C-alpha cells in the first residue's frame, strides 16, 4: 500500500488500510458531470458512480436516475466492488447465482490504485469505487466491446488522478485536474468512437453489398439489410414494404422489431401514410415529429400498440419503377434523423431494390427448377410405386411397401392406410411416420371415427387449415393432425374397401388440390394392385379347390371302379358285352351281373339321379344294397326291388333316387324274369332283326317309403340280343345329332 502522506486529499486511507473518498461536494459535481458525458458518449440510459466512505459504506451518485432498476444496478456494483472484476453483462445474464438474471444490459468498471493481485483481502483495500452504465434492449441493446474498453480507459484515468491526490494531498488541484483531464479523455473517447463508427459504417456498406452476390433467399437478404440498417442508424425498428399485385396497397414483407407479428397483418394504401406518400411521389422523407404529424398512418400504431416518434423512409426503385419502401423508425440515442442519415439511408434503399430485382429473377429460375424437380420426384415415386404394385406377393406386402413411397412424396408427418373387413367387423391400419417405421395394427373400435365415415360415405376430404381439429375418436386424433387429406380406396365397382390419410406436413404448410390429385394417382395404383392380388388369391383358391376336387374325383372314380364288376367270361349259352362311359368325371350309373350256384344269372342296370360326385356316392350306397339283395336266389326281381326301395329310402337325402332294371336268366330253359323301378324301357332284338320293348312298372328306388313293382317273363332264343342301357346313351345320341346339324 502507498503510504498516506496527508489527510486533506480526496482519496484517503482508513485505519484498516482501506481506501475511501472524501464526501466532497466539489467531487460530487465533478462526477455528476463526468457521468453525464460518459452516458452521452456510450449511448447509455443511466450511470452510477459508487465509492466507499470513511465508515465503509458505499455512496452512489446517479446520472439519469434509474428508478425502476436501482436495486439491480446496486447489486452489480457491489459485486464488482467486492470481486474487483470489470464486467460487460447482457440482459438475461448474471454475475453469480445470488443475483437474479438482469433485466437490462450493464457495464461496470472498478476504480482502484495499483495492480490487483490474487489476495482478495488486499485487493479490497485498493478498491475505492465503481462506475456502472446501463440500458435496455429498446434503448440501445447490448454494450459493444469498444464501449467497454473506453469505459475501462476512462476509469483508469480517474483512478490515476485520485491516486495522485492521495500522494500529493492537494485535493483542490486534483479536482481541477480531474475535471480537465477527464474531459480531455472523454473527448478523446468521443473522437475514437466517431472513428470506430465510420469504420463500422464502411464495413456495413461493404458487407451489405457483398450479401447481394451471396444470398439467393430474398427474405434472408432483406432481413440482413434491415438488421444492418437498424444497427447503423440505431433505431428501434426497420421494415421493407412492397407493392401488392393490385399496385394499390403496400404490405410488410420484412420487419425487424418487437411488434413484427402485429405489423405484418396491416396493409398501407398507396398515397396514405409516410410509406404510401413515398411510393406515390418516389421521394424519400424524414419525419422527426411523427406523433404530431397528420401524414403518419396511425393504423399501424393501433394494430401494434407501438408509438412512432420519428421515421425515415426511402422508395425502392427498379429501372425507374417504384416497387416498395424501406423505412427505419424511432432513433434510440438521439432525438431526430439528419440529412446525413438520409443520404446514407438511400444507399440501403438502392441495395435493397437491387437485391429484390436480382433475387426475384433468381427466384423465378429457382421456382421453375423446383417445379421441375417436383415433377421428376413425382414421376420417380409413381414408377417406384408401380414396381411395388407389380412385385407385391400379398396385400400386406403391397401396403407395407407402398406407404413409405406415399409418405415421402407427400411430405407427411404421418401416413395411414386403412382396410376394412365388413364381414369380420375389423379395421386394419398400416401407419408410417417420420421415424421411418411401418406399424400394423387391427381394431374393432372404429365405428364412430371420421375415418370410418369417409369409407362408408366414400367421401374425400382435404383440410387446408393447419390448426388441429378437436376430434372425439382416438383414430382421428392420431392420424388427422394439422392439414390433412382423407381419400377413400375404391375397387372397379366403385365400392370403398379402405382409405388413405396423409397429415401434419413436415414443413407445416397446407395440403392443396394439387396434392390431392397426386394422392389420387397413388390411390388408383394401390387399388389396382389390391384388386389384382384379390383376383390372384381367388384364382389360387380355385386352383387349390380344383386340385382337391380332382383328387376327390380320382378317389371316387377308383371307388366306383372297384364297385363295378370286373369283366368276366361265362361258360354258358350267351355272350356278355359291357360299355360304361361317365357323362362327367364320375358317373351315377352302375351295373352288375352274378352267377348263382345252380347256373342261373342275375343282371341289373341302374341310373342315379344327378351326375358327378354326389351321384357317385349315392350310387355306391344303392349298388351295395341291391347287389346284397340280388345274391338271395330265393327272391324274385319284383321282391328284390321292393326291399331295395325300402332300404334305399331310409338313406336317401336331398331327394336323390335311383332307377333300376333287374333280370333273372335261366339258361337251361332260355327264360328271363324281370322288373323295373322307374327305369327306361329296354330293348330285345330277335335273331330275325325284329325287336320288342321290355318294360315294367313301379317308382324309382328311394322316392317312396313303400312301393310295389310289376315285371314280367319272356323266352329268348339263340341269336337274340338283349340291350340294357341308361338314358345317358339316348342323351349322347341326341347331342351328336345336334352337333351334326
C-alpha positions in Angstrom: 0.0 0.0 0.0 1.2 3.5 -0.8 1.9 5.4 2.4 -0.6 8.1 3.3 1.3 11.5 3.5 -1.6 14.0 4.0 -5.2 13.6 5.1 -6.7 16.5 3.1 -6.5 14.6 -0.2 -9.7 13.4 -2.0 -8.5 9.7 -1.7 -7.8 8.7 1.8 -6.8 5.7 3.8 -8.6 4.3 6.8 -7.2 2.8 9.9 -7.6 -0.7 8.4 -5.7 0.3 5.3 -8.8 0.5 3.1 -9.0 3.4 0.7 -12.1 5.7 0.6 -13.1 9.0 -0.9 -13.8 12.2 0.9 -17.5 13.1 0.8 -16.7 16.4 -1.0 -19.4 18.5 -2.7 -17.0 19.5 -5.4 -16.2 15.9 -6.1 -19.9 15.1 -6.4 -20.3 17.9 -9.0 -17.3 16.6 -11.0 -18.6 13.0 -11.0 -22.1 14.1 -12.0 -20.6 16.0 -14.9 -18.4 13.1 -15.9 -21.3 10.6 -15.7 -23.4 12.9 -18.0 -20.5 12.9 -20.5 -19.9 9.1 -20.3 -23.6 8.4 -20.7 -23.8 10.6 -23.8 -20.7 9.1 -25.4 -21.6 5.5 -24.7 -25.4 6.0 -25.5 -26.2 4.6 -22.1 -29.6 5.3 -20.5 -28.2 5.9 -17.0 -25.0 5.7 -14.9 -24.0 5.2 -11.3 -20.7 6.2 -9.6 -20.4 4.3 -6.3 -17.5 5.0 -3.9 -16.5 4.0 -0.3 -16.9 6.5 2.5 -14.8 6.6 5.7 -17.3 4.5 7.6 -17.0 1.7 5.0 -20.4 2.3 3.4 -20.9 3.0 -0.3 -22.3 6.3 -1.6 -23.8 6.5 -5.1 -24.0 9.4 -7.5 -26.6 9.0 -10.3 -26.7 10.2 -13.9 -30.3 9.9 -15.2 -31.6 8.1 -12.1 -32.7 4.5 -12.9 -35.8 4.5 -10.7 -37.0 1.1 -11.7 -33.6 -0.6 -12.0 -31.9 0.8 -8.9 -31.7 -2.4 -6.9 -30.4 -4.4 -9.8 -27.7 -1.8 -10.6 -26.6 -1.7 -6.9 -26.3 -5.5 -6.8 -24.0 -5.5 -9.8 -21.9 -2.5 -8.5 -21.5 -4.2 -5.1 -20.4 -7.5 -6.8 -17.8 -5.7 -8.9 -16.6 -3.7 -5.8 -16.2 -6.9 -3.8 -14.6 -9.0 -6.5 -12.5 -6.3 -8.3 -13.9 -7.6 -11.7 -14.8 -5.4 -14.7 -18.0 -6.8 -16.3 -19.9 -6.4 -19.6 -23.2 -8.1 -18.9 -26.1 -8.7 -21.4 -29.8 -8.8 -20.5 -30.6 -12.2 -19.0 -27.1 -12.9 -17.7 -26.0 -12.7 -14.0 -22.5 -12.4 -12.4 -23.3 -15.1 -9.9 -26.1 -17.3 -8.7 -27.1 -15.0 -5.9 -28.1 -12.2 -8.3 -31.2 -12.7 -10.5 -31.0 -12.6 -14.2 -30.5 -9.0 -15.3 -33.4 -7.1 -17.0 -31.0 -4.7 -18.7 -27.6 -4.5 -20.3 -24.8 -3.3 -18.0 -21.1 -2.5 -18.0 -19.3 -1.9 -14.7 -15.6 -1.0 -14.1 -13.7 -0.8 -10.8 -11.7 2.3 -9.5 -8.5 1.2 -7.7 -4.9 2.0 -7.2 -2.0 -0.2 -8.2 -2.5 -3.6 -9.6 -5.0 -6.1 -8.2 -3.5 -9.4 -7.3 -4.7 -12.8 -6.1 -5.4 -11.7 -2.5 -9.0 -10.7 -2.1 -8.4 -9.0 1.3 -5.5 -6.8 0.0 -7.4 -6.1 -3.3 -10.4 -4.9 -1.3 -8.2 -2.3 0.4 -7.0 -1.0 -3.0 -10.6 -0.7 -4.4 -12.5 2.5 -3.6 -15.3 2.7 -6.1 -17.1 1.6 -9.3 -18.8 3.2 -12.4 -21.8 1.4 -13.8 -23.7 2.1 -17.1 -27.0 0.6 -18.1 -29.6 0.5 -20.9 -32.4 -1.8 -22.1 -32.7 -3.6 -25.4 -35.1 -0.9 -26.6 -32.6 1.9 -25.5 -29.7 0.7 -27.5 -29.2 -3.0 -26.7 -26.0 -4.7 -25.6 -22.9 -2.6 -25.0 -20.2 -3.1 -27.6 -16.8 -4.3 -26.7 -15.5 -0.8 -27.8 -17.8 0.9 -25.2 -16.5 -1.5 -22.5 -12.9 -0.7 -23.5 -13.5 3.1 -23.5 -15.1 2.9 -20.1 -12.2 1.0 -18.6 -9.8 3.6 -20.0 -11.8 6.4 -18.6 -12.0 4.7 -15.2 -8.2 4.1 -15.3 -7.6 7.8 -15.8 -9.9 8.8 -13.0 -8.2 6.3 -10.7 -4.7 7.6 -11.6 -5.7 11.2 -10.8 -7.3 10.3 -7.5 -4.1 8.3 -6.6 -2.1 11.4 -7.3 -4.4 13.3 -4.9 -3.7 10.6 -2.3 0.1 11.1 -2.7 0.2 14.9 -3.0 -2.6 15.7 -0.6 -3.6 18.7 -2.9 -7.4 18.0 -3.2 -8.3 21.3 -4.9 -5.7 21.0 -7.7 -6.7 17.4 -8.2 -10.3 18.3 -8.6 -9.4 20.8 -11.2 -7.1 18.3 -12.9 -9.7 15.6 -12.7 -12.2 17.8 -14.5 -9.8 18.9 -17.2 -8.0 15.7 -17.9 -11.2 13.6 -17.6 -12.9 15.9 -20.1 -9.9 15.6 -22.5 -10.0 11.9 -22.1 -13.7 11.8 -22.8 -13.3 13.9 -25.9 -10.6 11.5 -27.0 -13.0 8.7 -26.4 -15.6 10.6 -28.4 -13.2 11.0 -31.4 -12.3 7.4 -31.1 -15.9 6.4 -31.1 -16.6 8.5 -34.2 -13.6 6.9 -35.9 -14.9 3.5 -34.9 -18.4 4.4 -36.2 -17.0 5.5 -39.6 -15.1 2.2 -39.8 -18.3 0.4 -38.8 -20.4 2.2 -41.5 -17.9 1.4 -44.2 -17.7 -2.2 -43.1 -21.5 -2.5 -43.1 -21.9 -0.9 -46.5 -19.3 -3.3 -47.9 -20.9 -6.3 -46.1 -24.4 -5.5 -47.3 -23.2 -5.0 -50.9 -21.5 -8.4 -50.7 -24.6 -10.1 -49.5 -26.3 -9.5 -52.8 -23.8 -11.7 -54.6 -24.0 -14.5 -52.0 -27.7 -14.8 -50.9 -30.4 -16.3 -53.0 -33.2 -16.0 -50.5 -34.9 -12.7 -50.7 -36.4 -12.8 -47.1 -33.0 -13.6 -45.6 -31.2 -11.0 -47.7 -33.7 -8.2 -46.8 -33.6 -9.2 -43.1 -29.8 -8.9 -43.2 -30.1 -5.5 -44.8 -32.7 -4.4 -42.2 -30.5 -5.7 -39.4 -27.6 -3.7 -40.7 -29.8 -0.6 -41.2 -31.2 -0.9 -37.7 -27.7 -1.1 -36.3 -26.2 1.7 -38.4 -29.0 4.2 -37.7 -29.5 3.0 -34.1 -33.3 2.6 -34.3 -36.0 0.5 -32.6 -37.5 -0.9 -35.8 -36.9 -1.2 -39.5 -39.0 -2.6 -42.3 -39.5 -3.2 -46.0 -42.9 -2.7 -47.6 -43.7 -4.0 -51.1 -46.5 -3.2 -53.5 -49.1 -6.0 -53.9 -50.3 -7.3 -57.3 -53.0 -4.6 -57.5 -50.4 -1.8 -57.0 -52.9 -0.2 -54.6 -51.6 -1.4 -51.3 -48.3 -1.9 -49.6 -47.7 -5.0 -47.4 -45.0 -5.5 -44.9 -42.5 -8.0 -46.4 -39.7 -7.8 -43.8 -40.0 -6.4 -40.3 -37.4 -6.1 -37.6 -38.7 -5.0 -34.2 -40.8 -6.1 -31.2 -44.2 -5.8 -32.9 -43.3 -7.8 -36.0 -46.3 -10.2 -36.0 -48.9 -7.4 -35.5 -47.4 -5.1 -38.1 -47.2 -7.7 -40.9 -51.0 -8.0 -40.8 -51.6 -4.4 -41.8 -51.8 -3.1 -45.4 -51.0 0.5 -46.2 -52.9 2.2 -49.1 -50.8 3.9 -51.7 -50.9 7.7 -51.1 -51.6 7.4 -47.4 -49.1 7.5 -44.5 -45.4 8.2 -45.0 -44.8 4.9 -46.8 -47.8 5.4 -49.1 -46.7 9.0 -50.0 -43.0 8.0 -50.6 -44.3 5.4 -53.1 -46.7 7.9 -54.7 -44.1 10.7 -55.0 -41.0 8.4 -55.4 -39.1 10.7 -53.0 -37.6 10.0 -49.6 -38.9 11.6 -46.4 -37.8 12.4 -42.8 -40.5 12.9 -40.1 -39.0 13.8 -36.8 -42.2 14.7 -35.0 -44.3 11.8 -36.1 -46.6 12.0 -33.0 -48.0 15.3 -34.2 -47.7 14.9 -38.0 -51.1 14.1 -39.6 -49.4 12.4 -42.6 -48.5 9.4 -40.4 -50.7 6.3 -41.0 -52.0 5.6 -37.5 -53.5 2.2 -38.3 -50.1 0.6 -38.0 -49.5 2.0 -34.5 -53.0 1.0 -33.4 -52.5 -2.6 -34.6 -49.1 -3.0 -33.0 -49.7 -0.8 -29.9 -46.5 0.9 -30.9 -45.7 4.7 -30.8 -43.9 6.1 -33.8 -41.8 9.1 -32.7 -39.8 9.7 -35.8 -39.4 7.9 -39.2 -37.1 7.9 -42.2 -38.3 6.4 -45.4 -37.0 5.9 -49.0 -38.5 4.5 -52.2 -37.3 1.2 -53.7 -36.8 1.9 -57.4 -36.1 -0.7 -60.1 -35.4 0.7 -63.5 -37.3 3.9 -62.6 -40.4 2.0 -61.3 -41.2 2.0 -57.6 -41.7 -1.5 -56.1 -41.9 -0.6 -52.4 -40.5 1.4 -49.5 -37.7 0.9 -46.9 -38.2 2.7 -43.6 -36.5 2.9 -40.2 -38.3 4.1 -37.1 -37.5 5.7 -33.7 -33.9 6.7 -33.0 -32.6 5.2 -29.8 -29.8 7.5 -28.5 -30.8 10.7 -30.3 -33.9 12.8 -30.9 -34.0 13.0 -34.7 -32.8 11.8 -38.1 -30.5 14.1 -40.1 -29.9 14.8 -43.8 -26.6 12.9 -43.4 -28.6 9.9 -42.2 -30.9 10.2 -45.2 -28.0 10.3 -47.7 -26.6 7.1 -46.2 -30.1 5.6 -46.0 -30.5 6.0 -49.7 -27.6 3.5 -50.2 -29.6 1.0 -48.2 -32.7 1.6 -50.3 -30.7 1.2 -53.5 -29.1 -2.0 -52.2 -32.5 -3.4 -51.2 -34.1 -2.6 -54.6 -31.2 -4.3 -56.4 -31.5 -7.3 -54.0 -35.2 -7.6 -54.8 -34.6 -7.3 -58.5 -31.8 -9.9 -58.5 -33.4 -12.4 -56.2 -36.7 -12.0 -58.0 -35.1 -13.2 -61.2 -33.2 -15.9 -59.4 -36.3 -16.9 -57.6 -38.2 -17.3 -60.8 -35.5 -19.6 -62.1 -35.4 -21.4 -58.8 -39.2 -21.8 -58.8 -39.0 -23.3 -62.3 -36.3 -25.7 -61.3 -38.2 -26.5 -58.1 -41.3 -27.4 -60.1 -39.2 -29.5 -62.5 -37.6 -31.3 -59.5 -41.1 -31.9 -58.0 -42.4 -33.3 -61.3 -39.3 -35.6 -61.6 -39.7 -36.7 -57.9 -43.4 -37.4 -58.5 -42.6 -39.5 -61.6 -39.9 -41.4 -59.7 -42.4 -42.1 -56.9 -45.0 -43.2 -59.3 -42.5 -45.5 -61.0 -41.4 -46.9 -57.6 -45.0 -47.4 -56.6 -45.8 -49.2 -59.8 -42.8 -51.5 -59.2 -44.2 -52.2 -55.7 -47.6 -53.0 -57.1 -46.3 -55.3 -59.8 -44.0 -57.2 -57.4 -46.2 -57.5 -54.3 -46.9 -61.1 -53.3 -49.7 -60.2 -50.8 -51.9 -57.4 -49.6 -49.7 -56.9 -46.5 -46.6 -56.7 -48.8 -48.4 -54.2 -51.1 -49.4 -51.9 -48.3 -46.2 -52.2 -46.3 -44.0 -51.2 -49.3 -46.4 -48.6 -50.7 -46.9 -46.4 -47.7 -43.2 -45.1 -47.4 -43.3 -44.0 -51.1 -46.6 -42.1 -50.5 -45.4 -40.7 -47.1 -42.1 -39.3 -48.5 -43.6 -37.8 -51.7 -46.5 -36.2 -49.8 -44.0 -34.7 -47.2 -46.3 -36.1 -44.5 -45.7 -36.2 -40.8 -48.0 -39.3 -40.5 -49.5 -41.5 -43.2 -52.1 -44.2 -42.8 -53.7 -46.9 -45.0 -56.9 -48.4 -43.5 -58.5 -51.5 -44.9 -62.0 -52.6 -43.7 -63.3 -56.1 -43.3 -67.0 -55.6 -43.0 -67.7 -59.4 -42.6 -65.4 -59.6 -39.6 -66.0 -56.1 -38.4 -62.3 -55.4 -38.3 -60.2 -52.4 -39.4 -56.6 -53.0 -40.3 -54.3 -49.9 -40.2 -50.8 -49.6 -41.7 -49.1 -46.5 -40.4 -45.8 -44.7 -41.2 -44.2 -41.7 -39.5 -41.1 -39.6 -39.8 -39.2 -42.3 -37.8 -39.5 -44.5 -40.9 -41.2 -47.3 -39.1 -44.1 -49.3 -40.6 -46.6 -50.3 -37.9 -49.6 -52.6 -38.5 -52.5 -53.0 -36.0 -56.1 -54.1 -36.1 -59.1 -52.8 -34.2 -62.8 -53.3 -33.9 -63.2 -49.8 -32.2 -63.6 -47.7 -35.3 -67.4 -47.2 -35.9 -67.6 -43.6 -34.6 -64.5 -42.3 -36.3 -64.4 -39.7 -39.1 -62.0 -42.1 -41.0 -64.6 -44.9 -40.9 -67.4 -42.5 -42.1 -65.2 -41.5 -45.0 -65.0 -45.1 -46.1 -68.8 -45.7 -45.7 -69.8 -42.5 -47.4 -66.9 -42.7 -49.9 -66.2 -39.1 -49.1 -62.9 -37.3 -50.0 -61.8 -34.6 -47.6 -59.0 -32.0 -47.8 -58.4 -29.7 -44.9 -56.1 -26.8 -45.7 -56.1 -25.3 -42.2 -53.0 -26.3 -40.3 -54.7 -25.9 -36.9 -55.7 -29.2 -35.2 -59.3 -30.1 -35.1 -60.8 -31.4 -31.9 -61.9 -34.9 -32.9 -63.6 -37.3 -30.4 -62.2 -40.6 -31.7 -58.7 -41.8 -31.0 -58.1 -42.8 -34.6 -58.9 -39.3 -35.9 -56.8 -37.6 -33.2 -53.8 -39.7 -34.1 -54.0 -39.6 -37.9 -55.7 -36.3 -38.7 -53.4 -33.6 -37.3 -52.9 -30.2 -38.9 -53.6 -30.0 -42.6 -54.7 -33.4 -43.9 -56.2 -35.4 -46.8 -58.6 -38.3 -46.4 -59.1 -40.3 -49.7 -61.2 -43.5 -50.0 -59.8 -46.5 -51.8 -62.3 -48.0 -54.2 -62.4 -51.1 -56.4 -63.6 -51.2 -60.1 -67.2 -51.4 -58.9 -66.6 -48.1 -57.1 -67.1 -49.7 -53.7 -64.8 -48.4 -51.0 -62.7 -51.0 -49.3 -60.4 -48.6 -47.3 -58.9 -45.1 -47.1 -55.6 -43.3 -47.3 -54.7 -40.4 -44.9 -51.8 -38.0 -45.0 -51.5 -35.3 -42.4 -49.3 -32.9 -40.5 -46.9 -31.8 -43.2 -43.2 -31.7 -42.2 -42.8 -28.2 -43.4 -46.1 -27.2 -41.5 -47.7 -25.9 -44.7 -51.1 -26.8 -46.0 -52.2 -29.6 -48.4 -53.9 -28.3 -51.5 -55.8 -29.8 -54.5 -52.5 -30.5 -56.4 -51.5 -32.7 -53.6 -55.0 -34.4 -53.7 -54.6 -35.1 -57.4 -51.2 -36.7 -56.8 -52.6 -38.8 -53.9 -55.5 -39.9 -56.2 -53.0 -41.2 -58.7 -51.2 -43.1 -55.9 -54.5 -44.5 -54.6 -55.5 -45.7 -58.1 -52.3 -47.7 -58.3 -52.8 -49.2 -54.9 -56.5 -50.0 -55.6 -55.5 -51.7 -58.9 -52.8 -53.7 -57.1 -55.3 -54.6 -54.3 -57.8 -55.9 -56.9 -55.1 -57.8 -58.8 -53.9 -59.5 -55.7 -57.5 -60.3 -54.8 -58.1 -62.0 -58.2 -54.8 -63.8 -57.9 -55.8 -65.1 -54.4 -59.2 -66.2 -55.8 -57.5 -68.0 -58.7 -55.1 -69.7 -56.3 -58.0 -70.7 -54.1 -60.0 -72.0 -57.1 -57.0 -73.9 -58.3 -56.5 -75.4 -54.8 -60.1 -76.3 -54.7 -59.9 -77.7 -58.2 -56.9 -79.8 -57.3 -58.7 -81.0 -54.2 -61.8 -81.8 -56.2 -59.8 -83.6 -58.8 -58.2 -85.7 -56.1 -61.6 -86.5 -54.6 -62.9 -87.4 -58.0 -60.0 -89.6 -58.7 -60.6 -91.4 -55.4 -64.3 -91.6 -56.1 -63.6 -93.0 -59.6 -61.4 -95.6 -58.1 -64.2 -96.4 -55.6 -66.7 -96.7 -58.4 -64.3 -98.7 -60.5 -64.0 -101.1 -57.6 -67.7 -101.3 -57.1 -68.5 -102.3 -60.8 -67.8 -106.0 -61.5 -64.7 -107.0 -63.4 -65.0 -108.3 -66.9 -65.8 -112.0 -66.8 -66.3 -114.8 -69.3 -69.2 -117.0 -68.6 -69.2 -120.6 -69.9 -72.9 -120.6 -70.8 -75.1 -120.1 -73.8 -74.7 -116.4 -74.1 -72.0 -113.7 -74.6 -71.8 -110.6 -72.5 -70.6 -107.2 -73.5 -70.3 -104.0 -71.3 -69.5 -100.4 -72.1 -69.7 -97.6 -69.4 -68.8 -94.0 -70.2 -69.3 -91.4 -67.4 -71.1 -88.2 -68.5 -68.7 -86.3 -66.2 -65.6 -87.2 -64.2 -67.6 -89.8 -62.3 -70.9 -91.4 -63.0 -74.1 -92.2 -61.1 -74.8 -95.2 -63.5 -73.9 -98.7 -62.4 -74.5 -102.3 -63.5 -73.9 -105.7 -62.0 -74.1 -109.4 -63.0 -73.9 -112.5 -60.9 -73.9 -116.3 -61.4 -75.8 -118.4 -58.9 -74.6 -121.8 -57.9 -77.4 -123.5 -59.9 -76.1 -121.9 -63.1 -78.6 -119.2 -63.3 -77.7 -115.5 -63.6 -78.8 -112.1 -62.5 -78.2 -108.8 -64.4 -79.1 -105.2 -63.4 -78.5 -101.7 -64.7 -79.2 -98.6 -62.6 -79.2 -94.8 -63.0 -78.8 -92.5 -60.0 -80.4 -89.1 -60.3 -77.9 -86.3 -60.9 -74.3 -86.5 -62.0 -70.8 -86.2 -60.7 -69.6 -86.8 -57.1 -73.0 -86.8 -55.2 -74.5 -89.2 -57.7 -71.4 -91.5 -57.4 -71.6 -91.6 -53.7 -75.4 -92.3 -53.8 -74.6 -95.0 -56.5 -72.1 -96.7 -54.2 -74.7 -96.9 -51.4 -77.6 -98.1 -53.7 -75.5 -100.6 -55.6 -74.4 -102.2 -52.3 -78.0 -102.6 -51.2 -79.3 -104.0 -54.5 -76.3 -106.4 -55.0 -76.7 -107.7 -51.5 -80.4 -108.4 -52.1 -79.7 -109.9 -55.6 -77.5 -112.5 -54.1 -80.5 -114.1 -52.4 -81.7 -116.5 -55.2 -85.0 -117.1 -53.4 -86.2 -113.5 -54.1 -87.7 -112.7 -57.5 -86.9 -109.4 -59.2 -90.1 -107.7 -58.0 -89.3 -108.5 -54.4 -85.7 -107.5 -54.7 -86.8 -104.1 -55.9 -89.4 -103.8 -53.2 -87.0 -104.5 -50.4 -84.3 -102.4 -52.0 -86.6 -99.4 -52.2 -87.4 -99.6 -48.5 -83.7 -99.7 -47.6 -82.6 -97.0 -50.0 -85.4 -94.7 -48.9 -84.0 -94.8 -45.4 -80.6 -93.5 -46.6 -81.9 -91.1 -49.3 -81.2 -87.4 -48.7 -81.9 -84.3 -50.7 -84.5 -86.0 -52.9 -82.0 -88.4 -54.6 -83.3 -91.6 -56.1 -82.2 -94.5 -58.4 -83.9 -96.2 -61.4 -83.1 -99.9 -61.8 -83.9 -102.7 -64.3 -83.3 -106.2 -62.8 -83.3 -109.6 -64.7 -83.1 -113.2 -63.7 -81.9 -115.5 -66.5 -82.2 -119.3 -66.6 -80.0 -120.5 -69.5 -81.3 -124.0 -69.1 -84.8 -123.1 -70.3 -84.0 -119.7 -72.0 -86.3 -117.7 -69.8 -86.0 -114.1 -68.5 -87.8 -112.8 -65.4 -87.5 -109.0 -65.0 -88.8 -106.0 -63.1 -88.3 -102.2 -63.4 -88.1 -99.5 -60.8 -88.8 -96.4 -62.9 -86.0 -97.3 -65.4 -86.3 -96.5 -69.1 -87.6 -99.4 -71.3 -85.1 -101.9 -72.5 -84.8 -103.5 -76.0 -84.8 -107.2 -77.1 -83.7 -107.6 -80.7 -84.7 -111.0 -82.2 -82.4 -113.0 -84.5 -84.7 -112.1 -87.4 -83.9 -108.4 -86.7 -87.4 -107.8 -85.2 -87.4 -106.1 -81.9 -89.6 -105.6 -78.9 -89.7 -103.3 -75.9 -89.3 -104.7 -72.4 -90.9 -102.7 -69.6 -92.1 -102.9 -66.1 -93.9 -100.7 -63.6 -93.0 -99.1 -60.3 -91.4 -95.9 -59.0 -87.7 -95.3 -58.7 -86.0 -96.6 -55.6 -85.8 -94.2 -52.7 -88.8 -92.0 -53.7 -91.5 -93.6 -51.6 -91.0 -95.4 -48.3 -93.1 -98.4 -49.6 -93.8 -99.4 -53.2 -94.7 -102.5 -55.2 -93.2 -103.4 -58.6 -94.7 -105.3 -61.6 -92.4 -107.0 -64.1 -92.7 -110.0 -66.5 -91.2 -113.0 -68.2 -90.2 -113.9 -71.7 -88.4 -116.6 -73.6 -85.3 -116.0 -75.7 -83.7 -118.0 -78.5 -80.2 -118.4 -79.6 -79.3 -115.4 -81.8 -81.4 -112.9 -79.8 -79.8 -109.9 -78.3 -80.9 -108.1 -75.1 -79.8 -104.5 -74.7 -79.8 -102.9 -71.2 -78.9 -99.2 -71.1 -79.5 -95.9 -69.2 -80.9 -92.7 -70.5 -77.3 -91.3 -70.9 -76.9 -93.3 -74.1 -80.0 -91.6 -75.6 -78.8 -88.2 -74.5 -75.4 -88.7 -76.0 -77.1 -89.8 -79.3 -79.3 -86.7 -79.4 -76.3 -84.4 -78.6 -74.3 -85.9 -81.5 -77.2 -85.5 -83.9 -77.4 -81.8 -82.9 -73.7 -81.3 -83.4 -74.0 -82.8 -86.9 -76.9 -80.4 -87.7 
